[in-house]
């Protein structure tokens, strides 16, 4: 194992070790989150050491946190005791065995198995003038010293250490044929319709790759198709107290193709949705990131369909729009649209087996001493760990953050 991610508590009595920070969701199962906590028993004063893994959804920026309320909800949380050992015997993973060789006899292994219906790590892009931690879904591994497992919110910062991790999905290996859709529309003052058919070459496209849309038009009317508009929309479903879906165009391009009356047209058109062209759009969903590393548009959320997922669910669609006019002096005033939509799966390809070596270029952590400012650089605030009151009505907010104009 070439890298180790480490975080030490303020008092130096515990240290959290992970062999990686990206854990892959295979749709039907998720990679086990495993690591080791190094414990110095001399500083515990009879207390115990626990570790928890939490999936949380922050649905308000930090400046909205007032009168002790944190706009954060734990979607899922699990705690385990690592010291003193509980007596349970579990098989150590290869990562744990490697970490234990580095840590020594004071190492205490732990592991978590996440359910398959948890959302992936997704952030909602803040506006140019927004400050603080972005809204979105994040995952946190935290080790702490306490008398009881459920007292994690009452302990002092010096008795804790934490690392953010990510739950990610990669595109399936088998890419199927792309979807196809068509529509026939009849117009007033015309005996025959216009027929529009659109299709994608394949089902899955990778981030940054051009999307090829094959368009077929049979214009049997006496009208003229003035132009073709192809766009990609991101649909972000925020599932918390209720389900709300927000649509944002991430790519749009017009093609000046003219299809005269009683004629046909067939052509493949290309567009490329990129985050770099959408940096100013507040509320756009992007893949979760650690620190300030580069990211991309949020990947399509894959699910089994029969399980309820809370948090953020991302989908995409391609829209093909024909601007049809009657021609003549009133052609522009009597224009009409013909639109067809196609589902789009936008994801990252599955890397090679040694993909971890190329990640986190901004944080080469082969050394086992964390930077002093590491906590601050991850946007982790000690007072953010407080769970929401069980009375959820106190914390219901309108998602104005997402509804603002893009």
SULDAJO-V915586 format. One record per backbone hydrogen bond with DSSP energy under -1.0 kcal/mol. NH is the residue of the N-H (numbers start at 1). CO is the residue of the C=O. E is the energy in kcal/mol with one decimal. If there is no record, write none. Layout:
[[NH & CO & E] [NH & CO & E]]
//
This chain:
[[5 & 18 & -3.0] [7 & 16 & -2.0] [9 & 14 & -2.7] [11 & 158 & -2.0] [12 & 9 & -1.1] [15 & 38 & -1.7] [16 & 7 & -3.5] [17 & 36 & -2.7] [18 & 5 & -2.5] [23 & 166 & -2.7] [25 & 168 & -3.6] [26 & 29 & -3.1] [28 & 26 & -2.0] [31 & 24 & -2.3] [33 & 112 & -2.4] [35 & 110 & -2.1] [36 & 17 & -2.0] [37 & 108 & -2.4] [38 & 15 & -2.8] [39 & 106 & -2.2] [40 & 13 & -2.6] [43 & 40 & -1.8] [44 & 41 & -1.6] [47 & 44 & -1.5] [48 & 146 & -2.6] [49 & 83 & -3.1] [50 & 144 & -2.6] [51 & 80 & -2.6] [52 & 142 & -2.8] [53 & 78 & -2.2] [54 & 140 & -2.3] [55 & 76 & -3.2] [56 & 138 & -2.5] [57 & 73 & -2.9] [58 & 136 & -2.6] [59 & 71 & -1.7] [64 & 61 & -2.1] [65 & 62 & -1.6] [69 & 66 & -3.0] [72 & 70 & -2.6] [73 & 57 & -2.2] [75 & 55 & -2.4] [76 & 55 & -1.8] [78 & 53 & -1.9] [80 & 51 & -2.5] [82 & 49 & -2.4] [83 & 49 & -1.7] [97 & 93 & -2.4] [98 & 94 & -2.1] [99 & 95 & -2.5] [100 & 96 & -2.7] [101 & 97 & -1.5] [102 & 98 & -1.2] [103 & 99 & -2.8] [104 & 100 & -2.7] [107 & 104 & -1.6] [108 & 37 & -2.2] [110 & 35 & -2.1] [112 & 33 & -2.2] [118 & 115 & -1.0] [121 & 167 & -2.5] [123 & 286 & -2.7] [124 & 135 & -3.1] [125 & 284 & -3.4] [130 & 127 & -1.3] [136 & 58 & -2.2] [137 & 122 & -2.8] [138 & 56 & -2.3] [140 & 54 & -2.2] [141 & 163 & -2.8] [142 & 52 & -2.6] [143 & 161 & -3.0] [144 & 50 & -2.5] [145 & 159 & -1.7] [146 & 48 & -2.2] [151 & 148 & -1.3] [154 & 151 & -1.5] [159 & 156 & -1.7] [160 & 157 & -1.9] [161 & 143 & -2.1] [163 & 141 & -2.5] [165 & 139 & -2.1] [166 & 21 & -2.8] [168 & 23 & -2.2] [171 & 348 & -2.9] [181 & 198 & -2.6] [183 & 196 & -2.5] [185 & 194 & -2.4] [190 & 187 & -1.1] [194 & 185 & -2.2] [195 & 218 & -2.5] [196 & 183 & -2.8] [197 & 216 & -2.8] [198 & 181 & -2.8] [199 & 214 & -1.7] [200 & 179 & -2.1] [201 & 212 & -1.0] [203 & 176 & -2.3] [205 & 345 & -2.8] [207 & 347 & -1.5] [209 & 206 & -2.1] [211 & 271 & -3.7] [213 & 269 & -3.6] [214 & 199 & -2.8] [215 & 267 & -3.0] [216 & 197 & -2.9] [217 & 265 & -3.2] [218 & 195 & -2.6] [219 & 263 & -2.5] [220 & 193 & -1.5] [220 & 218 & -1.1] [224 & 325 & -3.3] [225 & 259 & -2.6] [226 & 323 & -2.8] [228 & 255 & -2.5] [229 & 321 & -2.9] [230 & 253 & -2.7] [231 & 319 & -2.3] [232 & 251 & -2.9] [233 & 317 & -2.7] [234 & 248 & -3.3] [235 & 315 & -3.2] [236 & 246 & -2.9] [237 & 313 & -3.1] [238 & 244 & -3.4] [239 & 311 & -2.6] [240 & 242 & -2.1] [244 & 238 & -1.8] [246 & 236 & -2.4] [248 & 234 & -2.2] [250 & 232 & -2.5] [251 & 232 & -1.3] [253 & 230 & -2.5] [255 & 228 & -3.5] [257 & 255 & -2.3] [259 & 225 & -2.1] [262 & 221 & -1.0] [263 & 219 & -1.4] [265 & 217 & -2.4] [267 & 215 & -2.2] [269 & 213 & -3.1] [271 & 211 & -1.7] [278 & 275 & -2.5] [281 & 278 & -1.3] [283 & 125 & -3.4] [284 & 281 & -1.1] [286 & 123 & -3.0] [287 & 296 & -2.1] [288 & 121 & -2.5] [293 & 290 & -1.2] [298 & 285 & -2.2] [300 & 346 & -2.8] [301 & 314 & -2.9] [311 & 239 & -3.2] [313 & 237 & -2.4] [315 & 235 & -2.3] [317 & 233 & -1.8] [318 & 342 & -3.2] [319 & 231 & -2.8] [320 & 340 & -2.7] [321 & 229 & -3.0] [322 & 338 & -2.9] [323 & 227 & -2.3] [324 & 336 & -3.4] [325 & 224 & -3.0] [331 & 328 & -1.2] [334 & 330 & -1.7] [336 & 324 & -3.2] [338 & 322 & -1.7] [340 & 320 & -2.1] [342 & 318 & -2.6] [344 & 316 & -2.1] [345 & 203 & -1.1] [347 & 205 & -2.3] [355 & 352 & -1.8] [357 & 354 & -1.6] [358 & 355 & -1.6] [359 & 356 & -1.0] [363 & 360 & -2.0] [365 & 363 & -1.1] [374 & 371 & -1.6] [377 & 373 & -2.4] [378 & 374 & -1.2] [379 & 376 & -1.6] [380 & 375 & -1.8] [384 & 381 & -2.0] [385 & 382 & -1.1] [392 & 390 & -1.6] [394 & 391 & -1.7] [395 & 392 & -1.6] [400 & 398 & -2.6] [403 & 399 & -1.5] [404 & 400 & -1.2]]
//
